[in-house]
């Protein structure tokens, strides 16, 4: 399993596809699984938000192991990443 934001999106879309294909008893199982995946994804997203806030406060523009760094535009910071 990969541990990047893009991988999280892939897992969420896979869960959505399984929900679309499920019926009857398998639907109940997939709903339970999808809820667990959604809750876990929410925690990861909350963690990423804190990480972005940290990068903004410290003036860093590099990414992390979870979030990719934004490429510089003409050697300047990306919009939205400002030094406080």
Buried (B, 14 or more C-beta within 10 A) or exposed (E): EEEBBEEBEEBBEEBEEBBEEBEEEEBEEBEEBBEEBEEEBEEEEEEBEEBBEEBBEEEEBEBBEBBEEBEEEEEEEEEEBEEE
